Amino acid sequence: MSMTAMNRILEIDPADRLVRCEPGVVTAELAAAVAGHGLFYPPDPVSGQTCTIGGNLATGAGGVCCVKYGVSADYALGLSVVLADGTLTRTGRRTVKGVAGYDLTRLFVGSEGTLGVIVEATLALRPARPPALAMLAQFRSAREAGDAVAAIVAAGHVPSALELMDRATTRAVVDLGHPLLASGEAATLIVESDAPDPGTHIAAMAELCRAAGAIHLELASDAERTAEILRARRLISPAVYKILEGMPGRPTAFIEDVAVPRSRLAAMIERIEEISARYGLYISATGHAGDGNLHPLVLFDQDDEGEVRKAENAYDAIMAAGAELGGTITGEHGVGLLKRDWLRRELDPAALLLQHALKRMLDPSGILNPGKVFDV
Ligand SMILES: Cc1cc2nc3c(=O)[nH]c(=O)nc-3n(C[C@H](O)[C@H](O)[C@H](O)COP(=O)(O)OP(=O)(O)OC[C@H]3O[C@@H](n4cnc5c(N)ncnc54)[C@H](O)[C@@H]3O)c2cc1C
Protein backbone atom coordinates (compact mmCIF):
# COMPACT_ATOMS: atom_id res chain seq x y z
CA MET A 1 0.00 0.00 0.00
CA SER A 2 1.42 3.40 -0.94
CA MET A 3 0.05 6.58 0.61
CA THR A 4 1.94 9.01 -1.60
CA ALA A 5 -1.15 10.06 -3.62
CA MET A 6 -2.75 11.36 -0.40
CA ASN A 7 -0.50 14.41 -0.41
CA ARG A 8 -2.69 17.40 0.39
CA ILE A 9 -2.05 19.96 3.10
CA LEU A 10 -5.60 20.47 4.40
CA GLU A 11 -5.20 23.38 6.78
CA ILE A 12 -2.53 25.65 8.23
CA ASP A 13 -3.80 27.43 11.32
CA PRO A 14 -1.44 30.11 12.73
CA ALA A 15 -3.83 30.93 15.62
CA ASP A 16 -3.87 27.36 16.91
CA ARG A 17 -0.33 26.86 15.58
CA LEU A 18 -1.06 23.59 13.82
CA VAL A 19 -1.17 22.00 10.41
CA ARG A 20 -3.53 19.26 9.23
CA CYS A 21 -2.36 17.12 6.33
CA GLU A 22 -2.60 13.82 4.53
CA PRO A 23 0.15 11.24 5.10
CA GLY A 24 1.77 11.42 1.66
CA VAL A 25 2.94 15.03 2.02
CA VAL A 26 6.73 15.19 1.65
CA THR A 27 8.26 16.41 4.90
CA ALA A 28 10.34 19.24 3.37
CA GLU A 29 7.27 20.46 1.42
CA LEU A 30 5.22 20.63 4.62
CA ALA A 31 8.04 22.51 6.38
CA ALA A 32 8.25 24.98 3.45
CA ALA A 33 4.47 25.48 3.36
CA VAL A 34 4.20 26.32 7.07
CA ALA A 35 7.31 28.54 6.85
CA GLY A 36 5.29 30.65 4.42
CA HIS A 37 2.99 31.42 7.38
CA GLY A 38 5.89 32.29 9.72
CA LEU A 39 5.72 28.84 11.35
CA PHE A 40 8.19 26.01 11.89
CA TYR A 41 7.72 22.22 11.73
CA PRO A 42 10.87 20.97 13.49
CA PRO A 43 11.21 17.23 12.73
CA ASP A 44 13.82 17.28 9.94
CA PRO A 45 15.04 13.81 8.97
CA VAL A 46 17.99 14.06 6.60
CA SER A 47 15.78 12.26 4.07
CA GLY A 48 13.33 15.22 4.32
CA GLN A 49 13.29 15.91 0.55
CA THR A 50 11.89 12.42 -0.14
CA CYS A 51 10.23 11.01 2.99
CA THR A 52 6.62 11.63 3.97
CA ILE A 53 4.78 12.74 7.08
CA GLY A 54 3.05 9.32 7.21
CA GLY A 55 6.41 7.54 7.12
CA ASN A 56 7.86 9.93 9.69
CA LEU A 57 4.97 9.31 12.08
CA ALA A 58 4.93 5.56 11.46
CA THR A 59 8.65 5.28 12.27
CA GLY A 60 8.74 8.00 14.93
CA ALA A 61 11.41 9.78 12.91
CA GLY A 62 13.92 12.19 14.36
CA GLY A 63 16.34 14.46 12.55
CA VAL A 64 19.05 17.04 12.91
CA CYS A 65 17.37 19.75 14.99
CA CYS A 66 15.57 17.20 17.18
CA VAL A 67 18.40 17.59 19.69
CA LYS A 68 16.71 20.88 20.60
CA TYR A 69 13.14 20.57 19.37
CA GLY A 70 12.18 16.92 19.82
CA VAL A 71 11.04 14.20 17.40
CA SER A 72 7.96 13.51 15.23
CA ALA A 73 6.06 12.04 18.19
CA ASP A 74 6.36 15.34 20.05
CA TYR A 75 4.44 17.15 17.29
CA ALA A 76 1.63 14.65 16.65
CA LEU A 77 -1.51 16.14 18.22
CA GLY A 78 -4.03 13.83 16.57
CA LEU A 79 -4.39 11.25 13.81
CA SER A 80 -7.05 9.71 11.60
CA VAL A 81 -6.33 6.03 11.32
CA VAL A 82 -7.92 3.25 9.28
CA LEU A 83 -7.96 0.10 11.42
CA ALA A 84 -7.45 -3.44 10.16
CA ASP A 85 -11.23 -4.00 9.79
CA GLY A 86 -11.65 -0.80 7.77
CA THR A 87 -13.02 1.34 10.60
CA LEU A 88 -11.90 4.98 10.45
CA THR A 89 -11.07 6.41 13.86
CA ARG A 90 -9.72 9.72 15.13
CA THR A 91 -7.20 9.94 17.96
CA GLY A 92 -5.98 12.92 19.96
CA ARG A 93 -7.00 16.52 19.70
CA ARG A 94 -6.29 19.92 18.18
CA THR A 95 -5.96 21.62 21.55
CA VAL A 96 -2.62 22.38 23.18
CA LYS A 97 -3.49 20.11 26.10
CA GLY A 98 -5.72 17.04 26.32
CA VAL A 99 -5.67 13.86 28.39
CA ALA A 100 -9.01 12.23 27.52
CA GLY A 101 -8.37 8.50 27.71
CA TYR A 102 -5.26 6.54 26.82
CA ASP A 103 -2.87 8.25 24.43
CA LEU A 104 -3.74 6.38 21.24
CA THR A 105 -1.89 8.95 19.11
CA ARG A 106 1.39 7.94 20.74
CA LEU A 107 0.47 4.29 20.29
CA PHE A 108 0.15 4.65 16.52
CA VAL A 109 3.23 6.90 16.21
CA GLY A 110 6.23 4.58 15.84
CA SER A 111 4.05 1.50 15.25
CA GLU A 112 5.60 1.06 11.76
CA GLY A 113 2.25 0.52 10.07
CA THR A 114 1.55 -2.61 12.12
CA LEU A 115 -1.51 -1.29 14.01
CA GLY A 116 -3.32 0.90 11.48
CA VAL A 117 -2.92 3.13 8.44
CA ILE A 118 -2.52 6.83 9.17
CA VAL A 119 -4.69 8.78 6.69
CA GLU A 120 -4.55 12.24 8.27
CA ALA A 121 -2.39 14.00 10.85
CA THR A 122 -2.81 17.11 12.96
CA LEU A 123 0.65 18.39 13.81
CA ALA A 124 1.79 21.07 16.25
CA LEU A 125 3.95 23.90 14.94
CA ARG A 126 6.29 26.44 16.50
CA PRO A 127 6.98 30.05 15.58
CA ALA A 128 9.68 30.50 12.92
CA ARG A 129 13.06 30.07 14.52
CA PRO A 130 15.62 32.85 14.78
CA PRO A 131 18.66 32.89 12.45
CA ALA A 132 21.28 30.33 13.43
CA LEU A 133 25.07 30.19 13.39
CA ALA A 134 27.16 27.05 13.09
CA MET A 135 30.65 25.73 13.66
CA LEU A 136 32.81 22.75 12.77
CA ALA A 137 35.13 21.15 15.30
CA GLN A 138 37.61 18.43 14.35
CA PHE A 139 39.34 16.04 16.72
CA ARG A 140 42.21 13.53 16.64
CA SER A 141 39.98 10.83 18.08
CA ALA A 142 36.27 10.07 17.98
CA ARG A 143 36.43 9.61 21.75
CA GLU A 144 37.41 13.30 22.12
CA ALA A 145 34.43 14.29 19.96
CA GLY A 146 32.19 12.23 22.27
CA ASP A 147 33.73 13.97 25.30
CA ALA A 148 33.01 17.35 23.68
CA VAL A 149 29.35 16.40 23.19
CA ALA A 150 29.09 15.44 26.88
CA ALA A 151 30.77 18.71 27.92
CA ILE A 152 28.42 20.80 25.73
CA VAL A 153 25.33 19.14 27.20
CA ALA A 154 26.65 19.21 30.78
CA ALA A 155 27.39 22.95 30.46
CA GLY A 156 23.71 23.56 29.73
CA HIS A 157 23.94 24.48 26.05
CA VAL A 158 21.00 23.56 23.85
CA PRO A 159 22.41 23.48 20.29
CA SER A 160 19.96 23.10 17.42
CA ALA A 161 22.28 20.58 15.72
CA LEU A 162 25.08 18.45 17.15
CA GLU A 163 26.14 15.94 14.51
CA LEU A 164 29.14 13.62 14.23
CA MET A 165 31.16 12.39 11.25
CA ASP A 166 34.05 9.95 11.48
CA ARG A 167 37.41 10.21 9.69
CA ALA A 168 36.54 8.35 6.48
CA THR A 169 33.20 10.13 6.11
CA THR A 170 34.93 13.46 6.69
CA ARG A 171 37.53 12.60 4.06
CA ALA A 172 34.84 11.64 1.57
CA VAL A 173 32.92 14.89 2.31
CA VAL A 174 36.14 16.86 1.68
CA ASP A 175 36.57 14.99 -1.62
CA LEU A 176 33.03 15.93 -2.62
CA GLY A 177 34.15 19.55 -2.43
CA HIS A 178 33.69 20.85 1.09
CA PRO A 179 36.23 23.64 1.60
CA LEU A 180 36.06 24.15 5.38
CA LEU A 181 36.91 20.65 6.57
CA ALA A 182 40.40 19.26 7.09
CA SER A 183 40.57 15.70 5.86
CA GLY A 184 43.13 14.12 8.22
CA GLU A 185 41.29 14.30 11.54
CA ALA A 186 39.50 11.40 13.18
CA ALA A 187 36.15 12.97 13.90
CA THR A 188 34.15 16.08 13.09
CA LEU A 189 31.33 17.70 15.04
CA ILE A 190 28.88 19.98 13.27
CA VAL A 191 27.28 22.30 15.81
CA GLU A 192 24.50 24.83 15.24
CA SER A 193 22.86 27.28 17.63
CA ASP A 194 19.66 29.22 17.01
CA ALA A 195 19.62 30.75 20.50
CA PRO A 196 18.84 34.51 20.65
CA ASP A 197 22.58 35.31 20.73
CA PRO A 198 23.97 32.37 18.73
CA GLY A 199 27.49 33.80 18.33
CA THR A 200 28.07 33.75 22.11
CA HIS A 201 26.82 30.15 22.37
CA ILE A 202 28.90 28.99 19.43
CA ALA A 203 32.02 30.63 20.90
CA ALA A 204 31.39 28.99 24.30
CA MET A 205 30.81 25.56 22.68
CA ALA A 206 33.98 26.03 20.61
CA GLU A 207 35.92 26.55 23.85
CA LEU A 208 34.49 23.29 25.24
CA CYS A 209 35.51 21.52 22.03
CA ARG A 210 39.01 22.97 22.32
CA ALA A 211 39.23 21.79 25.94
CA ALA A 212 38.16 18.30 24.79
CA GLY A 213 41.03 18.25 22.28
CA ALA A 214 39.70 19.91 19.08
CA ILE A 215 42.55 20.79 16.75
CA HIS A 216 40.62 22.45 13.93
CA LEU A 217 37.72 24.85 14.51
CA GLU A 218 35.68 26.85 11.98
CA LEU A 219 33.20 29.31 13.45
CA ALA A 220 30.64 30.95 11.19
CA SER A 221 29.72 34.55 11.81
CA ASP A 222 27.18 34.89 8.99
CA ALA A 223 24.40 32.97 7.24
CA GLU A 224 26.51 32.08 4.22
CA ARG A 225 29.28 30.37 6.20
CA THR A 226 26.66 28.69 8.40
CA ALA A 227 25.00 27.22 5.31
CA GLU A 228 28.39 25.98 4.08
CA ILE A 229 29.08 24.25 7.41
CA LEU A 230 25.63 22.63 7.48
CA ARG A 231 26.11 21.46 3.87
CA ALA A 232 28.72 19.06 5.24
CA ARG A 233 25.93 17.20 7.07
CA ARG A 234 23.89 16.81 3.90
CA LEU A 235 26.94 15.46 2.08
CA ILE A 236 27.23 12.47 4.44
CA SER A 237 24.97 10.16 2.38
CA PRO A 238 26.71 10.93 -0.94
CA ALA A 239 30.04 10.56 0.90
CA VAL A 240 29.10 7.09 2.15
CA TYR A 241 28.10 6.09 -1.40
CA LYS A 242 31.53 7.28 -2.49
CA ILE A 243 33.21 5.07 0.11
CA LEU A 244 31.07 2.13 -1.10
CA GLU A 245 32.02 2.81 -4.72
CA GLY A 246 35.68 2.52 -3.81
CA MET A 247 35.24 -0.92 -2.23
CA PRO A 248 35.92 -4.20 -4.07
CA GLY A 249 33.22 -6.73 -5.07
CA ARG A 250 29.52 -5.85 -4.65
CA PRO A 251 29.63 -3.61 -1.58
CA THR A 252 26.60 -2.78 0.55
CA ALA A 253 25.90 -1.66 4.11
CA PHE A 254 23.88 -2.57 7.17
CA ILE A 255 22.55 0.71 8.57
CA GLU A 256 22.57 0.72 12.37
CA ASP A 257 20.54 3.09 14.52
CA VAL A 258 21.67 2.66 18.08
CA ALA A 259 21.01 5.26 20.79
CA VAL A 260 22.77 5.51 24.15
CA PRO A 261 22.50 7.99 27.02
CA ARG A 262 24.50 11.02 25.92
CA SER A 263 26.94 10.54 28.80
CA ARG A 264 27.90 7.16 27.24
CA LEU A 265 28.37 8.41 23.68
CA ALA A 266 32.17 8.48 23.87
CA ALA A 267 32.19 4.92 25.26
CA MET A 268 29.85 3.80 22.45
CA ILE A 269 32.12 5.34 19.82
CA GLU A 270 35.08 3.45 21.32
CA ARG A 271 33.10 0.19 21.25
CA ILE A 272 32.29 0.72 17.57
CA GLU A 273 35.98 1.28 16.82
CA GLU A 274 36.86 -1.93 18.72
CA ILE A 275 34.19 -3.90 16.83
CA SER A 276 35.42 -2.51 13.51
CA ALA A 277 38.99 -3.63 14.37
CA ARG A 278 37.83 -7.03 15.71
CA TYR A 279 35.94 -7.96 12.53
CA GLY A 280 38.29 -6.21 10.12
CA LEU A 281 35.37 -4.33 8.57
CA TYR A 282 34.98 -0.68 7.81
CA ILE A 283 32.24 0.67 10.11
CA SER A 284 31.51 4.36 9.71
CA ALA A 285 30.26 6.14 12.83
CA THR A 286 28.12 9.14 12.02
CA GLY A 287 24.88 10.39 13.47
CA HIS A 288 22.93 12.66 15.73
CA ALA A 289 25.59 12.79 18.45
CA GLY A 290 23.67 15.32 20.54
CA ASP A 291 20.86 12.77 20.93
CA GLY A 292 23.32 9.94 21.68
CA ASN A 293 21.98 8.46 18.42
CA LEU A 294 24.57 6.95 16.07
CA HIS A 295 24.08 5.38 12.65
CA PRO A 296 27.09 3.10 12.32
CA LEU A 297 27.21 1.72 8.79
CA VAL A 298 28.71 -1.75 8.53
CA LEU A 299 30.16 -1.92 5.01
CA PHE A 300 30.77 -5.31 3.39
CA ASP A 301 30.95 -7.20 0.11
CA GLN A 302 27.65 -9.07 -0.29
CA ASP A 303 29.28 -11.54 -2.70
CA ASP A 304 31.77 -12.64 -0.03
CA GLU A 305 30.05 -15.14 2.31
CA GLY A 306 32.68 -14.79 5.01
CA GLU A 307 32.33 -11.02 4.98
CA VAL A 308 28.52 -11.23 5.15
CA ARG A 309 28.80 -13.38 8.30
CA LYS A 310 31.33 -10.98 9.81
CA ALA A 311 29.03 -8.04 9.02
CA GLU A 312 26.07 -9.78 10.70
CA ASN A 313 28.18 -10.48 13.78
CA ALA A 314 29.50 -6.91 13.86
CA TYR A 315 25.94 -5.59 13.57
CA ASP A 316 24.89 -7.75 16.53
CA ALA A 317 27.94 -6.69 18.52
CA ILE A 318 27.04 -3.02 18.04
CA MET A 319 23.51 -3.60 19.31
CA ALA A 320 24.86 -5.58 22.28
CA ALA A 321 27.28 -2.75 23.08
CA GLY A 322 24.44 -0.21 22.95
CA ALA A 323 22.33 -2.34 25.29
CA GLU A 324 25.23 -2.78 27.73
CA LEU A 325 25.69 0.98 27.87
CA GLY A 326 22.03 1.49 28.82
CA GLY A 327 20.87 2.32 25.30
CA THR A 328 18.22 1.14 22.87
CA ILE A 329 18.39 -0.88 19.63
CA THR A 330 16.74 1.90 17.64
CA GLY A 331 16.65 5.65 18.16
CA GLU A 332 14.56 6.66 15.16
CA HIS A 333 14.43 4.12 12.32
CA GLY A 334 12.29 1.48 14.05
CA VAL A 335 12.52 -2.30 14.41
CA GLY A 336 11.38 -3.45 10.96
CA LEU A 337 12.57 -6.96 10.12
CA LEU A 338 16.24 -6.77 11.06
CA LYS A 339 15.81 -6.02 14.76
CA ARG A 340 12.89 -8.27 15.70
CA ASP A 341 15.10 -10.62 17.74
CA TRP A 342 16.72 -7.73 19.49
CA LEU A 343 13.35 -6.24 20.45
CA ARG A 344 12.68 -9.43 22.41
CA ARG A 345 15.91 -8.89 24.28
CA GLU A 346 15.28 -5.20 25.00
CA LEU A 347 11.73 -5.55 26.36
CA ASP A 348 10.96 -7.34 29.60
CA PRO A 349 8.58 -10.33 29.34
CA ALA A 350 5.55 -8.41 30.63
CA ALA A 351 6.12 -5.54 28.20
CA LEU A 352 6.50 -8.03 25.35
CA LEU A 353 3.19 -9.70 26.27
CA LEU A 354 1.45 -6.32 26.36
CA GLN A 355 2.84 -5.42 22.94
CA HIS A 356 1.77 -8.78 21.44
CA ALA A 357 -1.71 -8.32 22.97
CA LEU A 358 -2.05 -4.85 21.42
CA LYS A 359 -1.00 -6.19 18.03
CA ARG A 360 -3.51 -9.08 18.23
CA MET A 361 -6.33 -6.78 19.35
CA LEU A 362 -5.79 -4.18 16.62
CA ASP A 363 -4.80 -6.59 13.85
CA PRO A 364 -6.28 -10.00 14.68
CA SER A 365 -5.71 -11.40 11.17
CA GLY A 366 -2.14 -10.07 10.95
CA ILE A 367 -2.72 -8.14 7.69
CA LEU A 368 -0.93 -4.90 8.65
CA ASN A 369 2.75 -5.00 7.68
CA PRO A 370 2.91 -8.73 8.47
CA GLY A 371 6.17 -9.90 10.02
CA LYS A 372 7.38 -6.39 10.86
CA VAL A 373 8.41 -5.57 14.45
CA PHE A 374 7.10 -8.93 15.78
CA ASP A 375 7.05 -12.28 14.06
CA VAL A 376 3.60 -13.00 15.53
C1 LIG B 1 19.59 9.44 3.32
C2 LIG B 1 18.66 9.09 4.44
C3 LIG B 1 18.66 9.87 5.59
C4 LIG B 1 17.80 9.56 6.65
N1 LIG B 1 17.82 10.35 7.75
C5 LIG B 1 16.98 10.11 8.77
C6 LIG B 1 16.97 10.95 9.93
O1 LIG B 1 17.73 11.93 10.04
N2 LIG B 1 16.08 10.64 10.91
C7 LIG B 1 15.23 9.57 10.83
O2 LIG B 1 14.45 9.34 11.75
N3 LIG B 1 15.23 8.77 9.74
C8 LIG B 1 16.06 9.00 8.72
N4 LIG B 1 16.05 8.19 7.61
C9 LIG B 1 15.14 7.04 7.55
C10 LIG B 1 13.76 7.35 6.85
O3 LIG B 1 13.92 8.24 5.82
C11 LIG B 1 12.79 7.91 7.84
O4 LIG B 1 12.58 6.95 8.84
C12 LIG B 1 11.42 8.34 7.29
O5 LIG B 1 10.63 8.73 8.40
C13 LIG B 1 10.68 7.29 6.49
O6 LIG B 1 9.62 7.94 5.80
P1 LIG B 1 9.09 7.40 4.39
O7 LIG B 1 8.01 8.32 3.94
O8 LIG B 1 10.25 7.19 3.50
O9 LIG B 1 8.45 6.05 4.88
P2 LIG B 1 8.51 4.60 4.22
O10 LIG B 1 9.94 4.15 4.16
O11 LIG B 1 7.69 4.57 3.02
O12 LIG B 1 7.77 3.79 5.36
C14 LIG B 1 8.37 3.61 6.62
C15 LIG B 1 7.44 2.72 7.46
O13 LIG B 1 6.27 3.45 7.79
C16 LIG B 1 5.11 2.76 7.32
N5 LIG B 1 4.17 3.79 6.84
C17 LIG B 1 4.39 4.72 5.88
N6 LIG B 1 3.30 5.49 5.72
C18 LIG B 1 2.37 5.06 6.61
C19 LIG B 1 1.05 5.45 6.93
N7 LIG B 1 0.45 6.45 6.30
N8 LIG B 1 0.39 4.76 7.90
C20 LIG B 1 0.98 3.74 8.54
N9 LIG B 1 2.23 3.31 8.27
C21 LIG B 1 2.92 3.97 7.33
C22 LIG B 1 5.59 1.84 6.22
O14 LIG B 1 4.75 0.72 6.10
C23 LIG B 1 6.97 1.45 6.74
O15 LIG B 1 6.87 0.43 7.70
C24 LIG B 1 16.92 8.45 6.55
C25 LIG B 1 16.90 7.69 5.39
C26 LIG B 1 17.75 7.99 4.34
C27 LIG B 1 17.70 7.15 3.11
The ligand as a MOL file (V3000), in Angstrom:
LIG
                    3D

  0  0  0     0  0            999 V3000
M  V30 BEGIN CTAB
M  V30 COUNTS 53 58 0 0 0
M  V30 BEGIN ATOM
M  V30 1 C 19.5850 9.4370 3.3170 0
M  V30 2 C 18.6570 9.0920 4.4420 0
M  V30 3 C 18.6600 9.8710 5.5880 0
M  V30 4 C 17.7990 9.5560 6.6530 0
M  V30 5 N 17.8180 10.3530 7.7540 0
M  V30 6 C 16.9790 10.1070 8.7690 0
M  V30 7 C 16.9690 10.9470 9.9290 0
M  V30 8 O 17.7280 11.9270 10.0380 0
M  V30 9 N 16.0770 10.6400 10.9140 0
M  V30 10 C 15.2320 9.5670 10.8260 0
M  V30 11 O 14.4500 9.3400 11.7510 0
M  V30 12 N 15.2300 8.7720 9.7360 0
M  V30 13 C 16.0590 9.0010 8.7180 0
M  V30 14 N 16.0470 8.1860 7.6120 0
M  V30 15 C 15.1380 7.0370 7.5530 0
M  V30 16 C 13.7590 7.3470 6.8490 0
M  V30 17 O 13.9160 8.2380 5.8210 0
M  V30 18 C 12.7890 7.9060 7.8360 0
M  V30 19 O 12.5800 6.9490 8.8380 0
M  V30 20 C 11.4190 8.3450 7.2870 0
M  V30 21 O 10.6350 8.7310 8.4020 0
M  V30 22 C 10.6810 7.2930 6.4910 0
M  V30 23 O 9.6190 7.9430 5.7960 0
M  V30 24 P 9.0900 7.4050 4.3870 0
M  V30 25 O 8.0140 8.3220 3.9370 0
M  V30 26 O 10.2480 7.1870 3.4980 0
M  V30 27 O 8.4490 6.0540 4.8840 0
M  V30 28 P 8.5060 4.6020 4.2230 0
M  V30 29 O 9.9410 4.1500 4.1630 0
M  V30 30 O 7.6880 4.5700 3.0150 0
M  V30 31 O 7.7700 3.7880 5.3640 0
M  V30 32 C 8.3710 3.6050 6.6180 0
M  V30 33 C 7.4380 2.7240 7.4640 0
M  V30 34 O 6.2660 3.4490 7.7860 0
M  V30 35 C 5.1090 2.7620 7.3170 0
M  V30 36 N 4.1740 3.7920 6.8440 0
M  V30 37 C 4.3930 4.7150 5.8760 0
M  V30 38 N 3.3000 5.4910 5.7200 0
M  V30 39 C 2.3730 5.0600 6.6100 0
M  V30 40 C 1.0510 5.4490 6.9320 0
M  V30 41 N 0.4460 6.4530 6.3010 0
M  V30 42 N 0.3850 4.7580 7.8960 0
M  V30 43 C 0.9770 3.7410 8.5370 0
M  V30 44 N 2.2310 3.3050 8.2750 0
M  V30 45 C 2.9230 3.9680 7.3320 0
M  V30 46 C 5.5940 1.8390 6.2210 0
M  V30 47 O 4.7490 0.7210 6.1020 0
M  V30 48 C 6.9670 1.4530 6.7380 0
M  V30 49 O 6.8700 0.4320 7.7020 0
M  V30 50 C 16.9150 8.4470 6.5500 0
M  V30 51 C 16.8960 7.6880 5.3860 0
M  V30 52 C 17.7520 7.9880 4.3420 0
M  V30 53 C 17.7050 7.1460 3.1070 0
M  V30 END ATOM
M  V30 BEGIN BOND
M  V30 1 1 1 2
M  V30 2 1 2 3
M  V30 3 2 2 52
M  V30 4 2 3 4
M  V30 5 1 4 5
M  V30 6 1 4 50
M  V30 7 2 5 6
M  V30 8 1 6 7
M  V30 9 1 6 13
M  V30 10 2 7 8
M  V30 11 1 7 9
M  V30 12 1 9 10
M  V30 13 2 10 11
M  V30 14 1 10 12
M  V30 15 2 12 13
M  V30 16 1 13 14
M  V30 17 1 14 15
M  V30 18 1 14 50
M  V30 19 1 15 16
M  V30 20 1 16 17
M  V30 21 1 16 18
M  V30 22 1 18 19
M  V30 23 1 18 20
M  V30 24 1 20 21
M  V30 25 1 20 22
M  V30 26 1 22 23
M  V30 27 1 23 24
M  V30 28 2 24 25
M  V30 29 1 24 26
M  V30 30 1 24 27
M  V30 31 1 27 28
M  V30 32 2 28 29
M  V30 33 1 28 30
M  V30 34 1 28 31
M  V30 35 1 31 32
M  V30 36 1 32 33
M  V30 37 1 33 34
M  V30 38 1 33 48
M  V30 39 1 34 35
M  V30 40 1 35 36
M  V30 41 1 35 46
M  V30 42 1 36 37
M  V30 43 1 36 45
M  V30 44 2 37 38
M  V30 45 1 38 39
M  V30 46 1 39 40
M  V30 47 2 39 45
M  V30 48 1 40 41
M  V30 49 2 40 42
M  V30 50 1 42 43
M  V30 51 2 43 44
M  V30 52 1 44 45
M  V30 53 1 46 47
M  V30 54 1 46 48
M  V30 55 1 48 49
M  V30 56 2 50 51
M  V30 57 1 51 52
M  V30 58 1 52 53
M  V30 END BOND
M  V30 END CTAB
M  END
